[in-house]
Amino acid sequence: MTTLPHHRIDGPAHAPVLILGPSLGTSLAVWDAQVPALARRHRVVRYDLPGHGGTLAGAPADTAPGATRVADLAALVLALADHLGAEQFAYAGISLGGAVGAHLAAHHPERVTRLALVCSSARFGEPAGWHERAALVREKGTDAVAPGALARWFTPDFAGTHTADRLLDDLRAADAEGYAACCDALAAYDLRAALPRIAAPTLVLAGRADTATPPAHARELADGIPDASLLELAGAAHLAPAERPEAVLSALLGHFVAPDSDSDSDSDDNRYAEGMAVRRAVLGDAHVDRAVARTTDFTADFQDYITRCAWGEIWTRPGLDRRTRSCLTLTALIAHGHQEELAMHVRAAIRNGLTPEDIKEVLLHSAVYCGVPAANSAFATAQRVLTEDGTPLTL
């Protein structure tokens, strides 16, 4: 009997199944940023590769070193789908996870309804390099490959973030034999001749800064798969769903959600994608990345709510420009004494085009209508934030 990989399920029990496959060295957490929105319309199933995350240590079927193939990993996914009663499913995978999906779509076309290949390839380079890495990990463990993974996975600007550190921790925690077996699978993988057999509508996503599977690999996939679409993402290396979460989510929603559907869940998906884009534009990528990284099961619904409602419904309305909305937001936060939120929105106001002089006028106006003590606290908060951020003050 096949041992099922560790997996997690999110979303309605009777919704269409969407399986998400991880990259080598990562756990199912690599998809954390996309799941809340995808799970509104799909039964999202994430799984861990052998020896990764919560999947038991070792190779897929206790095979000898060098014997594991992508077909073995695909068989584990099919067994999981069968266990869940999913005769058909959509699939998105990163790198090795994408190779698993491409293999399934080519060899089991009746099972895969739609496919997304993220920073993946039809062939991951010469086998010798993968065999060398497998041997190194079997001898010294996954710590030995962590420094190289950091450079491949992320751009330099993203490498020091909490999200990057958390994913590297998953790599260091991976079982050596399971990781090495996945390297063996990548060494033997070559799907180039079978690409024309993929009939599922396919989206290929590439990171322009990806050195592990450069955009040329994505173009080869898109050229070989009939009617495939290709999207290249600026500012993304190999783990694009972690580094450019909103761009990847927007692309996946567009691919897996029917464009002519009028259902409430489709509208929610669109609001989430639009809201995340505006949230990042107003608050900055660094702030939103920290918020996404801190999201837990307990807070996920709230993060989804504020992204859809505050940012996707209100901040996206055309009736007021963002500069005006910043003025209103500052006043409301002053009135209620929310100093921490006020600090965040002082930074947002600068990003939305307000000058320190404009902010001063908002604070003075609030002194009349919100009270002098509230305005006094607000002036202290605003001055601290602007000074910390190096904004010239002429107050």
C-alpha positions in Angstrom: 0.0 0.0 0.0 1.4 3.4 -1.0 2.1 5.8 1.9 0.4 9.1 1.2 2.5 12.2 1.4 1.8 14.7 4.2 -0.9 17.1 2.9 -3.2 19.9 3.9 -6.6 20.8 2.6 -8.2 24.2 2.5 -11.5 25.4 1.0 -15.0 24.0 0.5 -15.3 20.2 0.6 -17.3 20.0 -2.6 -15.4 22.6 -4.7 -13.1 21.6 -7.6 -9.8 20.2 -6.4 -6.6 22.3 -7.0 -3.4 20.5 -6.1 -0.3 22.6 -5.3 3.1 21.1 -5.6 6.2 22.5 -3.8 9.8 23.0 -5.0 12.7 20.9 -4.0 13.8 21.8 -0.4 10.6 23.6 0.5 7.4 22.5 2.3 3.8 23.2 1.5 4.3 26.5 3.3 5.8 27.9 0.1 2.2 28.4 -1.1 0.9 30.1 2.1 0.4 33.5 0.5 -1.9 32.2 -2.3 -4.0 29.7 -0.4 -6.6 32.0 1.2 -7.8 33.4 -2.1 -7.5 30.2 -4.1 -9.4 28.3 -1.4 -12.5 30.5 -1.8 -13.4 28.7 -5.0 -11.3 25.5 -4.8 -10.6 22.6 -2.5 -6.9 23.4 -2.3 -4.7 20.4 -1.6 -1.0 21.0 -0.7 1.5 18.2 -0.3 5.0 17.7 0.9 7.7 15.9 -1.1 9.4 12.8 0.4 11.5 13.8 3.4 10.2 17.3 3.3 7.8 19.1 5.7 5.5 16.6 7.3 6.1 13.7 4.9 8.0 10.8 6.4 11.7 10.6 5.9 13.2 8.6 3.1 12.7 8.0 -0.6 9.3 7.6 -2.2 9.3 3.8 -2.2 12.5 3.0 -0.2 14.4 2.8 -3.6 18.1 2.7 -3.8 20.1 5.9 -4.4 19.8 7.1 -8.0 16.6 5.1 -8.7 13.9 7.7 -7.9 12.0 9.2 -10.9 9.5 12.0 -11.3 7.1 9.3 -12.2 7.4 7.9 -8.6 6.5 11.3 -7.2 3.6 11.7 -9.6 2.3 8.3 -8.4 2.2 9.6 -4.9 0.1 12.6 -6.0 -2.2 10.3 -7.9 -2.6 8.1 -4.9 -3.4 11.2 -2.8 -6.0 12.4 -5.4 -7.6 8.9 -5.4 -7.7 8.9 -1.6 -9.5 12.2 -1.7 -11.9 11.0 -4.4 -10.7 13.5 -6.9 -11.1 11.8 -10.3 -10.0 15.1 -11.9 -8.1 18.1 -10.6 -6.3 21.3 -11.5 -2.6 21.5 -10.7 0.0 24.1 -10.1 3.6 23.3 -9.1 6.9 25.1 -8.5 10.1 23.7 -10.1 10.1 20.0 -9.2 6.4 20.3 -8.2 5.8 21.7 -11.7 7.7 18.8 -13.2 5.3 16.4 -11.3 2.3 18.3 -12.7 3.7 18.3 -16.3 4.3 14.5 -16.0 0.8 13.9 -14.8 -0.7 16.1 -17.6 1.4 14.3 -20.3 0.9 10.7 -19.0 -2.5 11.0 -17.3 -4.3 13.6 -19.4 -7.7 12.5 -18.3 -6.9 13.5 -14.7 -5.6 17.0 -15.1 -8.1 19.7 -16.1 -5.8 22.8 -16.0 -2.1 23.2 -15.3 0.2 26.0 -14.1 4.0 25.5 -14.2 5.9 28.0 -12.0 9.6 28.5 -12.4 9.9 25.0 -13.8 11.4 23.2 -16.8 11.2 20.3 -19.2 14.8 19.3 -18.3 16.7 20.7 -15.3 20.2 20.6 -16.7 22.8 17.9 -16.8 22.3 14.9 -14.6 25.9 15.0 -13.2 25.2 18.1 -11.2 22.1 16.6 -9.5 24.0 13.4 -8.7 26.7 15.4 -7.1 24.3 17.3 -5.0 22.5 14.1 -4.0 25.8 12.6 -2.9 26.7 15.7 -0.9 23.4 15.8 0.9 23.6 12.1 1.7 27.0 12.7 3.2 26.6 16.0 5.0 22.9 16.7 5.2 20.9 19.6 3.7 22.8 22.3 5.7 25.5 21.8 3.1 23.3 23.1 0.3 21.5 25.9 2.2 23.8 28.8 1.2 23.5 27.9 -2.5 19.7 27.6 -2.2 19.5 31.2 -0.8 21.2 32.6 -3.9 19.1 30.5 -6.3 15.7 31.0 -4.6 15.6 34.7 -4.0 16.9 38.0 -5.3 19.4 39.8 -3.1 16.8 42.3 -1.9 14.5 39.5 -0.7 17.1 37.2 0.8 17.0 38.6 4.3 13.3 38.7 4.8 11.3 36.6 7.3 9.7 34.6 4.5 13.1 33.7 3.0 14.5 32.7 6.4 11.4 30.5 7.1 11.7 28.7 3.8 15.4 28.1 4.4 14.6 26.6 7.8 12.3 24.1 5.9 15.3 23.2 3.7 17.6 22.6 6.7 14.9 20.5 8.4 14.5 18.2 5.3 15.6 14.6 5.5 18.8 14.0 3.6 17.6 10.8 1.9 14.3 12.3 0.8 16.0 15.4 -0.5 18.7 13.3 -2.3 16.0 11.1 -3.9 14.3 14.2 -5.3 17.7 15.2 -6.8 17.8 11.8 -8.4 14.4 12.4 -9.9 15.5 15.8 -11.3 18.6 14.2 -12.8 16.6 11.7 -14.8 13.8 14.0 -15.8 13.4 15.0 -19.5 9.9 15.7 -20.7 10.8 17.6 -23.8 9.5 15.0 -26.3 6.3 14.5 -24.4 5.3 18.2 -24.1 3.0 18.1 -27.1 0.9 15.4 -25.3 -0.2 17.9 -22.7 -3.8 18.8 -23.5 -4.8 20.7 -20.4 -4.9 24.5 -20.7 -1.5 25.5 -19.3 0.0 28.7 -17.8 3.8 29.0 -17.6 5.2 31.5 -15.1 8.9 32.5 -15.1 10.9 34.7 -12.8 13.1 37.0 -14.8 15.8 36.8 -12.1 15.6 33.0 -11.8 19.0 31.5 -12.4 17.9 27.9 -11.5 15.3 27.7 -14.3 15.8 30.9 -16.4 13.1 32.3 -18.6 14.5 30.3 -21.5 13.3 27.2 -19.8 9.8 28.6 -19.5 9.7 29.6 -23.1 10.7 26.0 -24.1 7.7 24.8 -22.0 5.3 27.3 -23.5 6.6 26.6 -27.1 6.3 22.8 -26.6 2.9 22.7 -24.9 0.0 23.3 -27.3 -1.7 26.7 -26.7 0.2 27.4 -23.5 0.4 30.9 -22.1 3.7 32.5 -20.8 4.1 35.2 -18.2 7.5 36.5 -17.0 7.6 38.2 -13.6 10.0 41.0 -12.9 11.8 41.0 -9.6 11.4 37.3 -9.0 13.9 34.5 -8.7 13.2 30.8 -8.3 10.5 30.9 -5.6 8.3 33.4 -7.2 5.2 32.6 -5.1 7.1 33.7 -2.0 8.9 36.7 -3.5 6.0 38.0 -5.8 3.0 36.6 -4.0 0.4 39.0 -5.4 1.6 38.7 -9.0 1.6 34.9 -8.9 -1.9 34.9 -7.2 -3.3 37.2 -9.8 -2.0 35.0 -12.6 -3.3 31.9 -11.0 -6.7 33.4 -10.4 -6.9 34.4 -14.0 -6.0 30.9 -15.1 -8.0 28.8 -12.8 -11.1 30.9 -12.4 -13.4 31.2 -15.5 -13.3 34.7 -16.8 -17.0 34.8 -17.7 -18.2 33.6 -14.3 -20.4 36.0 -12.3 -20.4 34.0 -9.0 -19.7 35.7 -5.7 -16.6 33.7 -5.1 -15.2 34.9 -8.5 -15.9 38.5 -7.4 -14.1 37.8 -4.1 -11.1 36.4 -6.0 -10.9 39.5 -8.1 -11.3 41.9 -5.1 -8.6 40.0 -3.3 -6.1 40.3 -6.2 -7.0 44.0 -6.8 -6.9 44.7 -3.1 -3.5 43.1 -2.6 -2.1 45.2 -5.5 -3.4 48.4 -3.9 -2.4 47.4 -0.4 1.2 46.9 -1.7 1.1 50.2 -3.6 -0.1 52.2 -0.5 1.7 50.4 2.4 4.8 49.1 0.5 6.0 45.6 -0.2 8.1 45.3 2.9 5.1 46.0 5.2 2.8 43.6 3.3 5.5 40.9 3.2 5.8 41.1 6.9 2.0 40.9 7.4 1.8 37.9 5.0 4.7 36.1 6.7 3.0 36.5 10.1 -0.3 35.1 8.9 -1.5 32.1 10.8 -4.5 29.8 10.7 -6.0 32.1 13.4 -5.5 35.3 11.5 -5.8 34.1 7.8 -9.5 35.0 7.5 -8.9 38.5 8.9 -6.1 39.1 6.5 -8.3 37.9 3.6 -11.1 40.2 4.9 -9.1 43.4 5.1 -7.5 42.7 1.7 -10.8 42.1 0.0 -12.9 44.7 1.8 -10.7 47.6 2.9 -8.3 47.4 0.0 -10.2 45.6 -2.7 -13.6 47.4 -2.3 -12.9 50.8 -0.7 -9.4 51.9 -1.7 -10.0 50.8 -5.3 -13.1 53.0 -5.7 -12.7 55.8 -8.3 -14.7 58.4 -6.3 -11.7 59.7 -4.3 -8.0 59.7 -5.2 -5.5 58.0 -2.9 -4.2 61.3 -1.6 -7.6 62.2 -0.3 -8.2 58.8 1.1 -4.9 59.1 3.0 -6.1 62.4 4.5 -9.4 60.8 5.7 -7.6 57.8 7.1 -5.2 59.9 9.1 -8.0 61.9 10.6 -10.0 58.8 11.6 -7.0 57.2 13.2 -6.2 60.4 15.1 -9.8 60.5 16.4 -9.7 57.0 17.7 -6.1 57.2 19.1 -4.8 54.3 17.0 -1.1 55.4 17.1 0.4 52.3 15.6 -1.9 52.3 12.7 -1.4 56.1 12.4 2.4 55.6 12.0 1.8 53.1 9.3 -0.5 55.5 7.4 1.8 58.5 7.8 4.3 56.4 5.7 1.4 55.5 3.3 0.5 59.2 3.0 4.0 60.1 1.8 3.8 57.2 -0.6 0.4 58.5 -1.8 1.8 62.0 -2.6 1.3 64.0 0.6 4.2 66.2 1.8 5.1 66.8 5.4 3.4 70.1 5.1 0.2 68.4 3.9 0.3 66.0 6.9 0.8 69.0 9.2 -2.4 70.6 7.9 -4.3 67.4 8.4 -3.1 67.2 12.0 -3.9 70.8 12.7 -7.4 70.3 11.2 -7.9 67.3 13.5 -7.0 69.3 16.5 -10.2 71.2 16.0 -12.5 68.3 15.4 -10.8 65.4 17.2 -9.3 67.4 20.2 -6.0 68.9 21.1 -4.7 65.9 23.1 -5.4 63.5 20.2 -3.6 65.9 17.8 -0.7 66.3 20.2 -0.1 62.5 20.2 -0.5 62.5 16.4 2.1 65.2 15.9 4.5 63.2 18.1 3.9 60.0 16.1 4.1 61.7 12.7 7.3 63.5 13.6 8.9 60.3 14.8 8.0 58.4 11.7 9.1 61.1 9.3 12.4 61.5 11.1 13.1 57.8 11.2 12.3 57.6 7.5 14.6 60.5 6.6 11.9 62.7 5.3 12.9 66.4 5.4 10.8 68.3 7.9 9.8 71.9 7.6 7.0 71.7 10.2 
